[in-house]
C-alpha cells in the first residue's frame, strides 16, 4: 500500500522576486519585451517547483498565458509563483506579475500563466505531496487544477496528431 505524502501549503512553495524595468528590457513599443517576461517567469517559477519536489524539473508547458497590461520604464515587476496542483511526476505552478509604477505607487496585474514542470527522473513513481491552499486566490486556482489537467491532456493528444504531419525535410530544393 502506497502512502500519500503529507500535503504542503501553497505558501511553502511561494517565491517572490522583483525586477526593475530598464531600457534594455523594452521593445520598439517601449514596453517590456514578451520574451523577457517569459524568461523571468520560467527562471523564477522553477524555484517553486523544485522547492516542492527537491528534484530536477524541466518545463513541459506554458498555458493560459495572459499579457494583461504592459510594463514600462519606471515600473517594477513583482513576480509571485507557487505550486497550484500536483501529480506523480508533474506539477503546475501559477505565476502572476504585479506591476508597480515606482513614481506613482500604482499597482496592477500585468501578467498571469500556469507552467507545468515534470521531474526529470523517470524512475520517480510515487505521487508528489498535494498542496493546501491558504488564500482565496489559492483556493480558486487549486479548485481548477483538475480541469486544466484535462485540457492539457487533450492538447497533448492534438499535438501528437499534428506532430504526425510535421516533417523535418529541408524547405529548399536540393538542386
Secondary structure, 3 states (H helix, E strand, C coil): CCCCCCCEEHHHHCEEEEEECCHHHECCCCCECHHHHHHHHHHHHHHHHHHHHCCCEEEEEEEEEEECCCCCCCEEEEEEEEEEEECCCEEEEEEEEEEEECCCCCEEEEEEEEEEEEECCCCCCCCCCCEECCCHHHHHHHHCHHHHHHHHHHHHHHHHHHHCCCCCCCCCCCC
